[in-house]
Amino acid sequence: MSKNLSYLSGRKGLSTNLFEELGNAVQKTGLLQDTDMERIRQEFLVGKATLHGTVSFYDFLKPENQHKKVYVCNGSACLCAGTQPELKEKLSRYFEAHEIGEMCCLGRCHENAAFHYGGKNFSGKAIDQIEGILDEEISLEDNYQVGVYGTPVLTLQFQGFSSYEEILKSCFQKPIAELSEELKKSGLRGRGGAGFPIAIKLDSCRNTPAEQRFIVCNADEGDPGAYSDRYLLEKRPNSVLLGMVIAGYIADATVGVLYIRGEYPESIAIIESAISEMEKHQLIGEDILGSGFSFHFKIIKAQGAYICGEETALLSSIEGQRPEVRVRPPYPAQKGLFNLPTVVNNVETLANLPFIISKGGNAYGVIGTEKSKGTKLVSLDGHFRNPGIYEVDMGTPLSVLVHELGGGFKQAVKAMHIGGPLGGLVPVSKIEDLSIDFESFSQEGFLLGHASIICIPENFPMILYIEHLFEFTAHESCGKCFPCRLGSTRGKEMLHKARTSDYTIDRKLMDDLLETLEIGSLCMLGGGLPLPVKNALEYFEDELRVYFTNDQN
C-alpha cells in the first residue's frame, strides 16, 4: 500500500489507532456503519475504499460474521484429530446453523475439540459442559504438559520483580555496543521460522536516523498446531515484556507494540495485567530506574488474518491498511511502522533476552549446536501420549522428543507436519534422521519453522491434507501477488476435483504450479506452500499416484 497512508496513520501515533478504531466500530453492530466510516475517514484523512479494503479482509470484521455466536476451530490439528464434526453437531443443538462460524487456530492443539464462545476458548471435554458455559456458571482453564530436556531458559519460573530490576540496572550500566556484542555471542536467531539474527536487526534499527523507533512483538501465532507463543504470553508474560524493554534499550526504541491474535483472548488479558504490574514496579514507563530511558507498551488486538504473521503485513495492519505484504528492501529496521525504524520479532525470540543479558551471551551460546544456538520450544498435538510444550536444547534428536518426551503416539501415525502449514511434512521413517535445529531440517529437505508438530494418522487421506493446505493458503492470501492468490486457489480446485471424481491431475502441471508459487510469491505464504506438498509427493507417492497422471507426451 502507499507509504503516504502510513504517514497519515502515524499522525496520531498509537494512542488513537486507526486499526483499533475500525475494530471497535465493527464490534458494536457487526458492520462498519456509514456514520462510523465518515467519522473515521475524516479523523484519519483516509478514503472510503481504504477503510472498506481493510475491514473486508479480516475474518472477525467481515459482514458475513455479523450474526455468529460461536466459532469452531478449523485448524490442521483439529482436522487430523477428527473431533470437529461431532463438536459441531453438539453445538448445533444450542445454536442455529448461521450462528456457528469458524476460527483458525485456537491454540488448543494438545486436546482438540476446540471452540470459541463469549470471548473465551474451550477444548477437550468442555463441550460436555456446554450448558454451564452458556449460563456462565463455570470457567474452564486448559492444562497441558510442560517439560524440559536440557537447559531451562524459557520455562524458568519467574524469579520476581527484584531480579528484573537487577537485570535492567546491569543493562543500563553497560555501553550499547557491549550489550549488542553479548547478543552476537549468544547467536540468538529468530524463532518465528526465518532464523535471522536479532542482533543485526537491533543494530540496524538503532543506526537508522529517526526521532522515533519501535519494537514490535509479533504475537500473531497463526500456524495451526503451534501454541508455544501462547504458553509464553500466558505463563511467562513478564519474560516477554522485559525482553521487549531490553530490545528497546539496545535499539534506542521507546515504544513496544504487542500485536496479539484475537483468537487468544486469554493472552491479551494476561499481558494487560502483566504490563500493569511492571508499571507498579517502575520497570516500564518514564525514566526507568533513573536511567533516562523510557519505554511504553501498546497492545493491538488482531482481527483474524494469518498473513499478519508476516512482518510487513503486520505493520500495515497496525496502520489500519489492508495487510498486504510489502516489497523489500527497504526492510522494517529502516522503514517499518509509520515508515519509521522498527524491529519485529516473535514472542519466543524476545523472551530469550532476559536470560542472555543476565547470564551473558556465552552462557546461551554454549547451548545447542554450532549454528543453531540456545533452546527451542516445541508444541506437541493431541496425537502424542504426552501432548504439551517442551523446551529442548537445539540439536536434540527428534526421536527423543517423539518417543521420550512425547511418550510416542496414541495411534498409528504416518507423518508429522512440523513448523506450521509451510513447514516440512516428515514421514515417521525419517524420525531417526532429524534433530531439532535449523540445519538438520534444511539438509533433509524440511523446515523447522515454528517447531509445532501436527500428526497425520495412518487412516487420514494425504490427498485431503494437501488439499487442506492449498485451501488454507487461498483463504489467508493477502492477494497482492498473483502466484499466491491464483495458484493456491487453482491447486485447491485440482486436488478437490481429483479427490471427489475420476479426474486425474497432470503431474507436470502440478510441478509447474509449485515452481511458480515457490519463486514468484512475495512472501513465504505462497513461497513456502510447495515444500510440504513436495514432501507429500515424494514420500507418499504410492498413496497419491492414483490422483495423478504422468503423461510425458
Backbone hydrogen bonds, N-H to C=O, Kabsch-Sander energy under -0.5 kcal/mol:
donor,donor_aa,acceptor,acceptor_aa,energy
5,L,2,S,-0.7
6,S,2,S,-0.9
7,Y,3,K,-1.8
8,L,4,N,-2.4
9,S,5,L,-2.4
10,G,6,S,-1.7
11,R,7,Y,-0.5
11,R,8,L,-1.1
12,K,9,S,-0.7
13,G,10,G,-1.2
15,S,12,K,-0.7
16,T,12,K,-0.8
17,N,15,S,-0.6
19,F,318,I,-0.8
21,E,17,N,-2.5
22,L,18,L,-2.2
23,G,19,F,-2.2
24,N,20,E,-2.9
25,A,21,E,-2.1
26,V,22,L,-2.3
27,Q,23,G,-2.2
28,K,24,N,-1.0
29,T,25,A,-0.7
30,G,26,V,-3.5
33,Q,31,L,-1.1
37,M,33,Q,-2.8
38,E,34,D,-2.4
39,R,35,T,-2.1
40,I,36,D,-2.8
41,R,37,M,-2.8
42,Q,38,E,-2.2
43,E,39,R,-2.0
44,F,40,I,-2.4
45,L,41,R,-1.2
46,V,41,R,-1.2
51,L,47,G,-1.7
52,H,48,K,-2.9
53,G,49,A,-2.6
54,T,50,T,-1.8
55,V,51,L,-2.6
56,S,52,H,-2.5
57,F,54,T,-1.3
58,Y,54,T,-0.9
59,D,304,G,-2.4
60,F,303,Q,-2.4
61,L,58,Y,-0.8
62,K,58,Y,-1.2
65,N,62,K,-1.8
66,Q,63,P,-2.1
68,K,65,N,-1.2
69,K,99,E,-3.1
70,V,99,E,-2.0
71,Y,116,H,-2.5
72,V,101,G,-2.6
73,C,114,A,-2.3
74,N,103,M,-2.9
79,L,75,G,-2.2
80,C,76,S,-2.7
81,A,77,A,-1.8
82,G,78,C,-1.0
82,G,79,L,-0.6
83,T,78,C,-1.1
84,Q,78,C,-0.6
87,L,83,T,-1.8
88,K,84,Q,-3.0
89,E,85,P,-2.0
90,K,86,E,-2.2
91,L,87,L,-2.3
92,S,88,K,-1.9
93,R,90,K,-1.1
94,Y,91,L,-1.9
95,F,91,L,-1.6
99,E,96,E,-1.6
100,I,97,A,-1.3
101,G,70,V,-3.1
101,G,99,E,-0.6
103,M,72,V,-2.1
111,E,108,R,-1.6
112,N,108,R,-2.2
115,F,122,F,-2.4
116,H,71,Y,-3.0
117,Y,120,K,-2.6
118,G,69,K,-0.7
120,K,117,Y,-1.4
122,F,115,F,-2.9
124,G,112,N,-3.1
126,A,123,S,-1.7
127,I,124,G,-0.6
128,D,125,K,-1.4
129,Q,126,A,-2.3
130,I,127,I,-1.4
133,I,129,Q,-1.9
134,L,130,I,-2.9
135,D,131,E,-1.9
136,E,133,I,-1.1
137,E,132,G,-2.7
138,I,132,G,-1.0
145,Q,387,P,-1.4
147,G,389,I,-2.3
149,Y,391,E,-2.8
151,T,149,Y,-0.5
153,V,151,T,-0.6
163,S,160,G,-0.6
164,Y,160,G,-1.2
165,E,161,F,-2.3
166,E,162,S,-1.8
167,I,163,S,-2.0
168,L,164,Y,-2.5
169,K,165,E,-2.4
170,S,166,E,-2.4
171,C,167,I,-1.9
172,F,168,L,-2.8
173,Q,169,K,-1.3
174,K,171,C,-1.1
178,E,175,P,-0.6
179,L,175,P,-1.8
180,S,176,I,-2.8
181,E,177,A,-1.9
182,E,178,E,-1.8
183,L,179,L,-1.8
184,K,180,S,-2.0
185,K,181,E,-2.5
186,S,182,E,-1.8
187,G,183,L,-1.2
188,L,183,L,-0.8
190,G,196,F,-2.3
193,G,190,G,-0.5
195,G,190,G,-0.7
198,I,188,L,-1.5
201,K,197,P,-1.1
202,L,198,I,-2.4
203,D,199,A,-2.2
204,S,200,I,-2.4
205,C,201,K,-2.4
206,R,202,L,-2.3
207,N,203,D,-2.2
208,T,205,C,-1.2
214,F,341,P,-1.9
215,I,255,V,-2.4
216,V,214,F,-0.5
216,V,343,V,-3.3
217,C,215,I,-0.5
217,C,257,V,-3.3
218,N,216,V,-0.7
218,N,345,N,-2.9
219,A,217,C,-1.5
219,A,259,Y,-1.5
221,E,219,A,-1.2
222,G,220,D,-1.8
226,A,223,D,-2.4
231,Y,227,Y,-1.7
232,L,228,S,-1.9
233,L,229,D,-2.7
234,E,230,R,-2.2
235,K,231,Y,-3.2
236,R,231,Y,-0.7
236,R,232,L,-1.4
239,S,236,R,-0.6
240,V,236,R,-1.2
241,L,237,P,-2.2
242,L,238,N,-2.7
243,G,239,S,-2.1
244,M,240,V,-1.7
245,V,241,L,-2.0
246,I,242,L,-2.5
247,A,243,G,-2.4
248,G,244,M,-2.5
249,Y,245,V,-2.2
250,I,246,I,-2.2
251,A,247,A,-2.4
252,D,248,G,-0.9
253,A,248,G,-2.9
254,T,213,R,-1.0
255,V,213,R,-0.8
256,G,296,H,-3.2
257,V,215,I,-2.8
258,L,256,G,-0.5
258,L,298,K,-2.7
259,Y,217,C,-2.2
259,Y,257,V,-0.7
260,I,258,L,-0.9
260,I,300,I,-2.1
261,R,219,A,-1.6
264,Y,261,R,-1.5
268,I,264,Y,-1.6
269,A,265,P,-1.9
270,I,266,E,-2.3
271,I,267,S,-2.4
272,E,268,I,-2.2
273,S,269,A,-1.9
274,A,270,I,-2.3
275,I,271,I,-2.4
276,S,272,E,-1.8
277,E,273,S,-2.0
278,M,274,A,-2.2
279,E,275,I,-2.1
280,K,276,S,-2.1
281,H,277,E,-1.6
282,Q,279,E,-1.6
283,L,278,M,-2.7
284,I,278,M,-0.7
285,G,295,F,-2.7
288,I,293,F,-3.0
289,L,282,Q,-0.6
290,G,287,D,-2.0
291,S,288,I,-2.2
295,F,285,G,-2.3
296,H,254,T,-2.2
298,K,256,G,-2.3
300,I,258,L,-3.0
301,K,299,I,-0.5
302,A,260,I,-3.0
302,A,300,I,-0.7
308,C,305,A,-1.5
309,G,306,Y,-2.4
310,E,307,I,-2.1
314,L,310,E,-2.4
315,L,311,E,-1.7
316,S,312,T,-2.0
317,S,313,A,-2.1
318,I,314,L,-2.3
319,E,315,L,-1.6
320,G,317,S,-1.9
321,Q,316,S,-2.5
324,E,322,R,-2.8
334,Q,331,Y,-2.2
335,K,331,Y,-2.8
336,G,340,L,-2.3
339,N,336,G,-2.2
340,L,337,L,-2.0
342,T,332,P,-2.5
343,V,214,F,-2.4
344,V,342,T,-0.6
345,N,216,V,-2.1
345,N,343,V,-0.5
347,V,218,N,-0.9
350,L,346,N,-1.8
351,A,347,V,-2.1
352,N,348,E,-0.6
352,N,349,T,-1.1
353,L,350,L,-1.4
356,I,352,N,-1.8
357,I,353,L,-2.8
358,S,354,P,-2.1
359,K,355,F,-2.8
360,G,356,I,-2.1
364,Y,360,G,-1.1
365,G,361,G,-2.7
366,V,362,N,-1.7
367,I,364,Y,-1.4
369,T,372,S,-2.8
373,K,187,G,-0.6
373,K,371,K,-0.7
374,G,364,Y,-0.7
374,G,367,I,-2.3
376,K,392,V,-2.5
378,V,390,Y,-2.4
379,S,451,A,-0.9
380,L,378,V,-0.5
380,L,388,G,-2.7
381,D,453,I,-1.1
382,G,109,C,-1.9
384,F,381,D,-1.7
385,R,406,G,-0.6
385,R,408,G,-2.4
386,N,406,G,-2.5
388,G,380,L,-0.8
389,I,145,Q,-2.4
390,Y,378,V,-2.3
391,E,147,G,-2.7
392,V,376,K,-2.4
392,V,390,Y,-0.6
393,D,149,Y,-1.8
394,M,374,G,-2.7
395,G,436,I,-2.5
396,T,393,D,-1.9
398,L,434,L,-2.5
399,S,434,L,-0.5
400,V,397,P,-0.7
401,L,397,P,-1.5
402,V,398,L,-2.6
403,H,399,S,-2.6
404,E,399,S,-0.6
404,E,400,V,-1.4
405,L,400,V,-2.3
406,G,401,L,-2.6
408,G,402,V,-2.7
410,K,383,H,-3.1
414,K,456,I,-2.5
415,A,456,I,-1.3
416,M,426,V,-3.0
417,H,454,I,-3.5
418,I,416,M,-0.9
418,I,424,G,-2.6
419,G,452,S,-2.4
423,G,420,G,-1.9
424,G,418,I,-0.9
424,G,447,L,-1.5
426,V,416,M,-3.1
426,V,424,G,-0.9
428,V,414,K,-1.7
430,K,427,P,-2.3
431,I,428,V,-1.4
433,D,430,K,-1.4
434,L,430,K,-0.6
434,L,431,I,-1.0
436,I,396,T,-3.0
437,D,435,S,-1.8
441,F,437,D,-1.5
442,S,438,F,-2.1
443,Q,439,E,-2.9
444,E,440,S,-1.4
445,G,442,S,-1.4
446,F,441,F,-3.4
451,A,448,L,-2.0
453,I,379,S,-2.4
454,I,417,H,-2.1
454,I,452,S,-0.5
456,I,415,A,-3.1
458,E,412,A,-2.1
460,F,457,P,-1.7
465,Y,461,P,-1.5
466,I,462,M,-2.3
467,E,463,I,-1.7
468,H,464,L,-2.1
469,L,465,Y,-1.7
470,F,466,I,-1.9
471,E,467,E,-2.6
472,F,468,H,-2.5
473,T,469,L,-2.1
474,A,470,F,-2.6
475,H,471,E,-2.2
476,E,472,F,-2.1
477,S,473,T,-1.6
485,R,481,C,-2.2
486,L,482,F,-2.7
487,G,482,F,-1.0
487,G,483,P,-1.0
488,S,484,C,-1.6
489,T,485,R,-0.6
490,R,486,L,-2.7
491,G,487,G,-2.4
492,K,488,S,-2.1
493,E,489,T,-2.3
494,M,490,R,-2.5
495,L,491,G,-2.4
496,H,492,K,-2.4
497,K,493,E,-2.3
498,A,494,M,-2.4
499,R,495,L,-2.2
500,T,496,H,-1.8
501,S,497,K,-1.0
503,Y,497,K,-0.6
505,I,547,Y,-2.9
507,R,505,I,-0.5
507,R,549,T,-2.8
510,M,506,D,-2.1
511,D,507,R,-2.7
512,D,508,K,-2.5
513,L,509,L,-2.2
514,L,510,M,-2.5
515,E,511,D,-2.2
516,T,512,D,-2.3
517,L,513,L,-2.4
518,E,514,L,-2.4
519,I,515,E,-2.4
520,G,516,T,-1.9
521,S,517,L,-1.2
527,G,523,C,-2.1
528,G,524,M,-1.7
529,L,525,L,-0.9
531,L,528,G,-1.2
533,V,529,L,-1.2
534,K,530,P,-3.2
535,N,531,L,-2.5
536,A,532,P,-2.2
537,L,533,V,-2.5
538,E,534,K,-2.0
539,Y,535,N,-2.8
540,F,536,A,-2.1
541,E,538,E,-0.6
544,L,540,F,-2.1
545,R,541,E,-1.9
547,Y,544,L,-2.1
548,F,545,R,-1.8
549,T,505,I,-2.6
552,Q,550,N,-0.5
